[in-house]
Amino acid sequence: MIAGIPPLFNRLTAYVLCPDATDYSYNDFGFGTPTTSSPTGGTGHYTELTCTFTDGSQKVFGNDEVGLKGLAASFTAAGICGGLAVVFFMILAALIGARLVRPKPSDHQ
C-alpha cells in the first residue's frame, strides 16, 4: 500500500536517502519509452531524486537507488506498522479473555 501511494512513497524515500535535506524534488524522464525492441513490449520511465541541503549543495540519486531504497523503506514501514497492530490486538485479546474467563473454584481448600 505504501509503494502505491506516490506522495507517501516519495516522502519516505527522500527521508531515507537524504534525511538532512531541507528540500527534495523528483524528476521523471522517458514516460512511454519502450523497454524492449518488441512493439508489444512494455514501457518504462526513469526517476531522479534531487536533495538540497542547508548549505545550498545538492545530491542526485538515480533510478536504481530511488527504487530499491524506496521499496526497502516501504516494506520496513509496513513491517513496523503490522507488528504494532499485532501487539495491539494481542493485548486487546488478552484483556477481553481475562474478563470473559473466570477461574473455577478449587475443590481442594
BASE-940967 format. One record per residue: x, z, y of N, C-alpha, C in turn. Coordinates in pm, whole numbers, plus 50000, padded with zeros to 5 digits. Atoms other than C-alpha are relative to their C-alpha. Example, Ala and Ser with C-alpha at 12.3 -4.5 7.8 and 13.67 -1.06 7.14 Angstrom:
500895000049881512305078049550500905000050120/499184999449881513675071449894499235007350109/
//
This chain:
500825000049880500005000050000500865000050126/499164999049880502805008550245500634986450032/499375013149979504544974950196498984989750045/501055009449962501204957550252499455002150140/500434997249863500704972550599501194997350091/498805003849925503194954050822500445009750110/499494990749897503264978351119500665012449940/499454988250066503895007950888501314996749930/498805004550071506414989050674501144997450099/498975003249901508294976350982500575012550065/499544987649936508465010551144500855008349904/499274992550101509605027450824501364993649972/498755007250025512245000650759500965001850117/499154998249881513565003051117500555014150005/499534986249999513775040851087501085002249896/499014998450106515715038450761501314993050036/498795007749970518145011650880500715004650126/499354995749875518775024851231499225011750061/500764988549951517415060051285500355004150143/499584996149865519385064351612499554990250106/500355010549905517965033051774498895004550094/501044997149902515875035352088498894989649994/500985010850010514115002252021500384990849885/499735009750105513784976351748499044988350015/500885011749999512354941551712500274991649876/499915008850116511694917551427499884985550046/500085014449977512304880151437499764993249867/500335007450121510674858351173500294985250022/499635014149992512014823451106499524992649877/500235008950113511064794250886498725002049923/501274998850072507434801150801499624986449943/500415012450064506264774850556501144991549951/498855007550048509794763750468499974999849847/500015000650147509884751050108501195007649940/498934992650067511894773349874500594992049885/499495008750106512344745849613499854985550046/500135014249966512664708149615498684994249950/501285004650053509344705449434498935000350110/501054999949898506414695349657498935010649975/500994989750031504214720749477500635013949997/499314987150002506824748649509499525009150111/500414990149901506384779849715500714998350132/499394999949868507244785850077500445014150033/499504986849966509074814450240500335001050147/499554998049863510444828650561501175009750000/498834991649985513424848150690499725009950113/500264989749900513204881050881501315006750041/498864992449948515834897251103499485012050078/500314988049924515694932451241501135002450099/499014997149896517484938951571499735013950055/500124986349949518084975251665500825001350128/499324997549873519014985552020500255015050014/499604986049991520885018152079500095004450146/500004994549864521145041052384501094994150088/498915005649921524465025752495499824985150028/500285014249977522884990952501500494990849890/499515008350110524614978852187498854996649904/501025004450095522634960251923500634997549865/499575003050136522894956451549498894991949934/500975008950064521204928851350500115001549848/500074998950146520104933250988499314987549947/500535012350058519444902650774498835002349907/501195000250084516554893750548500165008549874/499814992750126518044908250228499985015050021/499944985649974518794942050377498665005450046/501324995849952515454944250555499035001149883/500945000150112513534935250239500285011049899/499674990350105515404956749988499905014450048/500054986249951515814987850200498605003750048/501384997449962512284984350334499145003549880/500754996950122510834983449984500435013449940/499534987150051513035012549875499425011550082/500584989549916511845033050172498505001449975/501434999550028508225023750096499715007249869/500204993450129508505034349732500355014950009/499644985849983510225066749835498885007650071/501104993449927507495075050086498765001349911/501164999450090504805066549829500215010749892/499704989850100506535088649571499855014150055/500144986849937506715117949811498545003350023/501444997649976503055114149911499265002349869/500634998250131502005110549547500335013449939/499594987050053504005141049444499305011550070/500704989549925502485162049721498525000549962/501415000350041498985150549621499835006549863/500084994050134499655160449257500125015250010/499824985549984500895195049361498755006250062/501224995049937497865199749587498865001149899/501094999750096495415190549311500265009649885/499694990050103497255212449058499635014050050/500334986949944496895242549288498485001550011/501454999649989493245233949355499355002249863/500544998350136492545230948979500265014249949/499704986350043494275264348915499075010150068/500904990849929492185281549183498574999149947/501355001750053488935266849054499915005749859/499984994650137489875275248695500045015049998/499914985449996490735310848789498665006450039/501314994749960487305315648949498944998049892/501035003150100485315299748666500235007049867/499704994250131487065315148368500355014650017/499764985649996486895352548323500515004449863/499524995250130488815370848053498925008349929/500964992450079486755385247772500485014549990/499584986050016486705423247748500595002049861/499314997650126489025435347478499295011149921/500594989750088487675455047178500995011349974/498944990150031490975474147147500335007850126/499744991849883490825500747413500465013649963/
//
